[in-house]
């Protein structure tokens, strides 16, 4: 009996000390996280470097030092989102060395006009996903920045606002456009830059839907997974020490598709492609009707994608036998049908097809697997600018006689 009591006492002491140690460690971790909360953002990891290697990626940034490229890759590897009504999410406000997101939700261009837009002159709102936003390049190298330079000599003076956002596809772009109008912000022209993400989110389910579903279930007291192990794992993830380890010790997995793998319906690819194009056309028609009612002009641009009409071996990040695109592969299957519908100009004078501009190009045009280099962004901006002025979608009297 005495031996049992001694063993019991020793076990109790060890157990109590362990619990006390866990409490102390978590209190210290919580205090550290709170202390570091207001410090300037320092990105500890860059999954682009982890995934592709710095020596590979620096080749995509001629003229930039290795140190500057490293800083940019840390910034562009860490797009942090926050909740936004109706659209679901938006990038958080940030002012890093190479990447800026304004408190009003757009990525500024050089000599950015103030917000709200000026009452006089021509105002252009640009919508799209991360390719329009300019993931992978600095503020002054996005499509929007190059478009501002392309149209700088136009009169009346132009104001450009880049509302491109990571993971957005045409449905979210339409909603964002409508929300801006509801807020009293009416552009002269709204440009929608699509293709890649519409096929990636073929089922029409936006990014972070799974997280929002889990959040709503927890709020209703309905766990996603009722098992004990899942409940314990969920509780463990909320501990300060776990969050501290995730912040500083755990290297992120570099997702080749730049986000969660979207759900698939099990439908044949032909049916999914038809559904994507039908959804895009309905969104286009709704946008047109809304814009017409507000005396706004529209332009719809089908973007180039690396899965269609491009020699992927020219990508600096190309690796033989490695799938760089994941669910983005569907765009390569869907673009031939999109080309049949939209490349001949018969779908409207406000539709521009750029899906074939990279054919027979023996050069790298992408900073990673899907996002454009500054040089390719400038070419895209030049073609969009020429289209807008040729089709007279914006007033443009060139001040230099061009």
C-alpha positions as CSV (number, residue, x, y, z in Angstrom):
1,X,0.0,0.0,0.0
2,X,2.8,2.4,0.9
3,X,4.5,1.6,-2.5
4,X,1.2,2.4,-4.3
5,X,0.8,5.7,-2.4
6,X,4.4,6.7,-3.3
7,X,3.8,5.9,-7.0
8,X,0.5,7.8,-7.0
9,X,2.1,10.8,-5.3
10,X,5.0,10.8,-7.8
11,X,2.6,10.5,-10.8
12,X,0.4,13.3,-9.5
13,X,3.4,15.6,-9.0
14,X,4.7,14.9,-12.5
15,X,1.3,15.4,-14.0
16,X,0.7,18.7,-12.1
17,X,4.1,20.0,-13.0
18,X,3.5,19.1,-16.7
19,X,0.2,20.9,-16.7
20,X,1.8,23.9,-14.9
21,X,4.6,23.9,-17.5
22,X,2.1,23.8,-20.4
23,X,0.2,26.7,-18.8
24,X,3.4,28.8,-18.2
25,X,4.7,28.1,-21.8
26,X,1.3,29.1,-23.3
27,X,1.0,32.2,-21.2
28,X,4.6,33.2,-22.3
29,X,3.7,32.4,-26.0
30,X,0.5,34.5,-25.7
31,X,2.5,37.4,-24.2
32,X,5.1,37.2,-27.0
33,X,2.5,37.1,-29.7
34,X,0.8,40.1,-28.2
35,X,4.1,42.0,-27.8
36,X,5.0,41.4,-31.5
37,X,1.5,42.2,-32.8
38,X,2.2,45.9,-33.4
39,X,5.7,45.5,-34.9
40,X,6.3,46.1,-38.6
41,X,5.4,43.1,-40.6
42,X,8.4,40.8,-41.2
43,X,7.8,37.8,-43.4
44,X,9.7,34.9,-42.1
45,X,9.1,32.5,-45.0
46,X,8.8,32.8,-48.8
47,X,7.1,29.7,-50.2
48,X,8.0,30.8,-53.7
49,X,11.7,30.5,-52.8
50,X,11.1,27.3,-50.9
51,X,9.2,25.9,-53.9
52,X,11.2,27.1,-56.9
53,X,14.6,28.2,-55.5
54,X,16.0,31.7,-55.5
55,X,18.6,31.1,-58.2
56,X,15.7,30.1,-60.5
57,X,13.5,33.0,-59.7
58,X,16.0,35.9,-59.9
59,X,16.2,35.3,-63.6
60,X,12.7,36.7,-63.9
61,X,13.7,40.1,-62.5
62,X,16.3,41.6,-64.8
63,X,17.7,44.9,-63.3
64,X,16.8,44.0,-59.7
65,X,19.4,43.0,-57.2
66,X,19.3,39.6,-55.6
67,X,18.5,41.3,-52.2
68,X,15.6,43.2,-53.7
69,X,14.2,40.1,-55.4
70,X,14.5,38.2,-52.1
71,X,12.5,41.0,-50.3
72,X,9.9,41.0,-53.1
73,X,9.5,37.3,-53.0
74,X,8.9,37.3,-49.3
75,X,6.3,40.0,-49.7
76,X,4.4,38.3,-52.6
77,X,4.5,34.9,-50.9
78,X,2.5,36.3,-48.0
79,X,-0.9,37.7,-49.3
80,X,-3.0,38.0,-46.1
81,X,-6.8,38.3,-46.5
82,X,-9.5,39.7,-44.4
83,X,-13.3,39.4,-44.4
84,X,-15.3,41.7,-46.7
85,X,-19.1,41.7,-47.0
86,X,-20.6,40.2,-50.1
87,X,-17.3,39.5,-51.9
88,X,-16.2,37.2,-49.0
89,X,-12.6,38.5,-48.6
90,X,-10.1,41.1,-49.7
91,X,-6.4,41.6,-49.2
92,X,-5.5,43.4,-46.0
93,X,-4.1,47.0,-46.1
94,X,-0.4,46.9,-46.4
95,X,2.5,49.2,-47.2
96,X,5.6,47.1,-47.8
97,X,8.6,48.0,-49.8
98,X,7.3,46.6,-53.1
99,X,3.6,45.9,-52.4
100,X,1.0,48.3,-51.4
101,X,-2.8,47.8,-50.8
102,X,-4.7,50.9,-50.0
103,X,-7.3,51.0,-47.2
104,X,-9.9,51.3,-49.9
105,X,-9.1,47.9,-51.3
106,X,-7.1,48.7,-54.5
107,X,-3.4,48.3,-55.4
108,X,-2.0,51.8,-56.2
109,X,-0.2,52.7,-59.4
110,X,2.5,55.3,-59.6
111,X,1.1,58.8,-59.1
112,X,-2.1,57.2,-57.9
113,X,-5.2,59.5,-58.1
114,X,-6.9,60.1,-54.7
115,X,-9.9,58.2,-53.4
116,X,-12.8,58.8,-53.9
117,X,-12.1,59.3,-57.7
118,X,-12.1,62.9,-58.9
119,X,-15.3,64.2,-60.4
120,X,-13.6,65.4,-63.6
121,X,-11.6,63.4,-66.1
122,X,-11.8,59.7,-67.0
123,X,-11.9,57.1,-64.3
124,X,-11.0,53.4,-65.0
125,X,-11.7,50.6,-62.6
126,X,-9.8,47.3,-63.3
127,X,-11.1,44.0,-62.0
128,X,-9.5,40.5,-62.1
129,X,-7.6,38.0,-60.1
130,X,-4.0,37.9,-58.9
131,X,-2.7,38.4,-62.5
132,X,-4.5,41.8,-62.7
133,X,-3.5,42.6,-59.1
134,X,0.1,41.9,-60.0
135,X,1.2,39.0,-57.8
136,X,4.9,38.6,-58.2
137,X,5.9,42.1,-59.3
138,X,6.3,45.5,-57.6
139,X,3.6,48.2,-57.6
140,X,5.1,49.9,-60.6
141,X,5.2,46.8,-62.7
142,X,1.6,45.6,-62.7
143,X,-0.7,45.7,-65.7
144,X,-2.5,48.6,-64.2
145,X,0.8,50.6,-63.7
146,X,1.8,49.9,-67.3
147,X,-1.7,50.9,-68.5
148,X,-1.4,54.2,-66.8
149,X,1.9,54.9,-68.6
150,X,0.3,53.7,-71.9
151,X,-2.6,56.2,-71.5
152,X,-0.7,59.0,-69.8
153,X,-0.8,61.3,-72.8
154,X,-4.6,61.0,-73.1
155,X,-6.9,64.0,-72.4
156,X,-9.0,64.3,-70.3
157,X,-6.7,63.1,-67.6
158,X,-7.0,59.4,-66.6
159,X,-7.4,58.0,-63.1
160,X,-6.8,54.2,-62.8
161,X,-7.7,52.0,-59.9
162,X,-6.5,48.4,-59.7
163,X,-9.2,46.3,-58.0
164,X,-7.6,43.0,-59.1
165,X,-7.6,40.6,-56.1
166,X,-6.1,37.2,-55.5
167,X,-8.4,34.2,-56.2
168,X,-11.2,36.4,-57.6
169,X,-13.1,35.2,-60.7
170,X,-15.9,36.8,-62.7
171,X,-18.7,36.3,-60.1
172,X,-16.8,38.1,-57.3
173,X,-15.6,40.8,-59.7
174,X,-19.3,41.5,-60.6
175,X,-20.2,41.7,-57.0
176,X,-17.3,44.0,-56.2
177,X,-18.3,46.3,-59.1
178,X,-21.9,46.4,-57.9
179,X,-20.7,47.2,-54.3
180,X,-18.6,50.1,-55.6
181,X,-21.6,51.5,-57.4
182,X,-23.8,51.1,-54.4
183,X,-21.2,53.1,-52.5
184,X,-21.5,55.9,-55.0
185,X,-18.2,55.3,-56.9
186,X,-19.0,55.3,-60.6
187,X,-16.1,54.9,-63.1
188,X,-16.1,56.0,-66.7
189,X,-15.0,52.5,-67.7
190,X,-14.9,49.1,-66.0
191,X,-12.4,46.6,-67.3
192,X,-12.7,42.9,-66.4
193,X,-9.6,40.7,-66.9
194,X,-10.6,37.0,-66.8
195,X,-9.9,33.4,-67.9
196,X,-7.5,31.7,-65.6
197,X,-9.5,31.8,-62.3
198,X,-12.9,31.2,-63.9
199,X,-11.6,27.8,-65.0
200,X,-9.7,27.2,-61.7
201,X,-12.9,27.7,-59.8
202,X,-15.0,25.8,-62.3
203,X,-17.7,24.9,-59.9
204,X,-18.2,28.5,-58.9
205,X,-17.2,28.0,-55.3
206,X,-14.9,30.9,-54.1
207,X,-11.7,30.5,-52.2
208,X,-12.1,30.2,-48.4
209,X,-15.6,28.6,-48.7
210,X,-14.4,25.6,-46.7
211,X,-13.2,27.9,-43.9
212,X,-16.4,29.9,-43.8
213,X,-18.4,26.7,-43.8
214,X,-16.4,25.4,-40.8
215,X,-16.8,28.7,-39.0
216,X,-20.6,28.6,-39.4
217,X,-20.8,25.0,-38.2
218,X,-18.7,25.8,-35.1
219,X,-21.0,28.8,-34.4
220,X,-24.0,26.5,-34.5
221,X,-22.3,24.0,-32.3
222,X,-21.9,21.5,-35.2
223,X,-18.3,20.3,-35.5
224,X,-16.9,19.5,-38.9
225,X,-15.6,16.2,-37.7
226,X,-17.3,14.9,-34.5
227,X,-14.5,12.5,-33.7
228,X,-12.5,13.0,-30.5
229,X,-9.2,13.3,-32.3
230,X,-10.5,16.0,-34.6
231,X,-11.9,18.0,-31.6
232,X,-8.5,17.7,-29.8
233,X,-6.6,18.7,-32.9
234,X,-8.9,21.7,-33.4
235,X,-8.4,22.8,-29.7
236,X,-4.6,22.3,-30.0
237,X,-4.4,24.6,-33.0
238,X,-5.8,27.5,-30.9
239,X,-3.2,27.2,-28.2
240,X,-0.7,30.2,-28.2
241,X,2.3,27.8,-28.3
242,X,0.9,26.1,-31.5
243,X,0.3,29.5,-33.2
244,X,3.8,30.6,-32.2
245,X,5.3,27.4,-33.7
246,X,3.2,27.9,-36.9
247,X,4.4,31.5,-37.2
248,X,8.1,30.9,-36.7
249,X,9.0,27.2,-37.0
250,X,6.8,25.5,-39.6
251,X,7.7,26.0,-43.2
252,X,4.6,26.4,-45.4
253,X,4.0,23.9,-48.2
254,X,4.4,25.7,-51.5
255,X,1.0,25.0,-53.3
256,X,1.7,24.8,-57.1
257,X,-1.8,26.2,-57.7
258,X,-1.4,29.2,-55.4
259,X,-4.3,28.3,-53.2
260,X,-6.6,25.5,-52.0
261,X,-7.5,22.9,-54.5
262,X,-11.0,23.8,-55.5
263,X,-13.8,21.1,-55.2
264,X,-14.6,19.0,-58.3
265,X,-18.0,17.8,-59.1
266,X,-17.0,14.7,-60.9
267,X,-18.6,16.0,-64.1
268,X,-16.8,15.4,-67.5
269,X,-14.4,18.1,-68.5
270,X,-16.6,19.1,-71.5
271,X,-19.5,19.8,-69.2
272,X,-17.4,21.7,-66.7
273,X,-15.9,23.9,-69.5
274,X,-19.4,24.6,-70.9
275,X,-20.5,25.6,-67.4
276,X,-17.6,28.0,-66.9
277,X,-18.2,29.8,-70.2
278,X,-22.0,30.0,-69.5
279,X,-21.3,31.5,-66.1
280,X,-18.8,34.0,-67.5
281,X,-21.3,35.1,-70.2
282,X,-24.1,35.5,-67.6
283,X,-21.8,37.6,-65.5
284,X,-20.8,39.7,-68.5
285,X,-24.4,40.3,-69.4
286,X,-25.3,41.3,-65.9
287,X,-22.3,43.7,-65.7
288,X,-23.2,45.2,-69.1
289,X,-26.8,45.8,-68.0
290,X,-25.8,47.3,-64.7
291,X,-23.1,49.5,-66.4
292,X,-25.5,50.7,-69.1
293,X,-28.1,51.7,-66.4
294,X,-25.3,53.9,-64.8
295,X,-23.9,55.2,-68.1
296,X,-20.7,53.3,-67.7
297,X,-18.7,51.6,-70.5
298,X,-17.3,48.1,-70.1
299,X,-14.4,46.0,-71.5
300,X,-13.9,42.3,-71.1
301,X,-10.4,40.9,-71.6
302,X,-9.7,37.2,-72.1
303,X,-6.2,36.9,-70.6
304,X,-3.3,34.8,-71.8
305,X,-2.7,31.7,-69.7
306,X,0.4,29.4,-69.6
307,X,-1.7,26.3,-70.2
308,X,-2.8,27.4,-73.7
309,X,-0.8,28.3,-76.8
310,X,2.5,28.5,-74.9
311,X,5.6,26.4,-74.8
312,X,5.7,25.6,-71.0
313,X,9.3,24.5,-71.2
314,X,10.2,28.2,-71.6
315,X,9.1,28.8,-68.0
316,X,12.1,29.4,-65.8
317,X,10.3,27.3,-63.1
318,X,9.6,24.4,-65.5
319,X,10.6,21.0,-64.3
320,X,10.2,17.9,-66.4
321,X,7.6,15.6,-64.9
322,X,6.4,18.1,-62.3
323,X,2.8,19.4,-62.4
324,X,3.1,23.2,-62.0
325,X,-0.6,23.9,-62.6
326,X,-2.9,21.6,-60.6
327,X,-6.5,22.6,-61.2
328,X,-5.3,25.4,-63.6
329,X,-4.9,22.6,-66.2
330,X,-8.6,23.0,-67.0
331,X,-8.0,26.4,-68.6
332,X,-5.8,24.7,-71.1
333,X,-8.7,22.4,-72.0
334,X,-11.2,25.2,-72.0
335,X,-9.4,27.9,-73.9
336,X,-9.9,26.3,-77.4
337,X,-13.6,26.6,-76.9
338,X,-13.3,30.1,-75.5
339,X,-11.2,31.1,-78.6
340,X,-14.0,29.9,-80.9
341,X,-16.5,32.1,-79.0
342,X,-14.6,35.2,-78.3
343,X,-11.6,35.6,-80.6
344,X,-13.5,36.8,-83.7
345,X,-15.0,39.9,-82.2
346,X,-18.6,38.7,-82.7
347,X,-19.3,38.5,-78.9
348,X,-19.3,42.3,-78.7
349,X,-17.1,45.3,-79.4
350,X,-16.2,45.4,-75.7
351,X,-14.6,41.9,-75.7
352,X,-10.8,41.6,-76.3
353,X,-9.2,38.2,-76.9
354,X,-5.6,38.0,-75.8
355,X,-5.4,34.3,-75.4
356,X,-3.1,33.8,-78.4
357,X,-0.6,36.6,-77.9
358,X,2.1,34.2,-76.6
359,X,2.0,31.7,-79.5
360,X,5.4,30.9,-81.0
361,X,7.2,32.9,-78.2
362,X,10.5,31.2,-77.3
363,X,10.9,33.2,-74.1
364,X,9.8,33.2,-70.5
365,X,6.8,35.4,-69.8
366,X,6.0,34.4,-66.2
367,X,7.6,35.1,-62.8
368,X,6.3,31.8,-61.5
369,X,3.9,29.3,-63.1
370,X,1.0,31.6,-63.8
371,X,1.8,35.3,-63.0
372,X,3.2,37.7,-65.6
373,X,6.6,39.3,-65.7
374,X,6.8,43.1,-65.8
375,X,7.7,43.0,-69.5
376,X,4.7,40.8,-70.4
377,X,2.5,42.9,-68.2
378,X,3.6,45.9,-70.2
379,X,2.8,44.2,-73.4
380,X,-0.7,43.2,-72.2
381,X,-1.3,46.8,-71.0
382,X,-0.2,48.2,-74.4
383,X,-2.7,45.9,-76.1
384,X,-5.5,46.8,-73.7
385,X,-4.8,50.5,-74.1
386,X,-4.8,50.3,-77.8
387,X,-8.1,48.4,-77.7
388,X,-9.7,51.0,-75.4
389,X,-8.7,53.9,-77.6
390,X,-9.4,52.2,-80.9
391,X,-12.9,51.1,-79.9
392,X,-13.4,54.6,-78.3
393,X,-14.3,53.1,-75.0
394,X,-12.5,56.0,-73.3
395,X,-12.1,59.6,-74.6
396,X,-8.4,60.0,-75.5
397,X,-7.1,63.1,-77.2
398,X,-3.3,62.6,-77.3
399,X,-1.5,65.6,-76.0
400,X,1.7,64.8,-78.0
401,X,-0.2,64.3,-81.3
402,X,0.0,60.5,-81.2
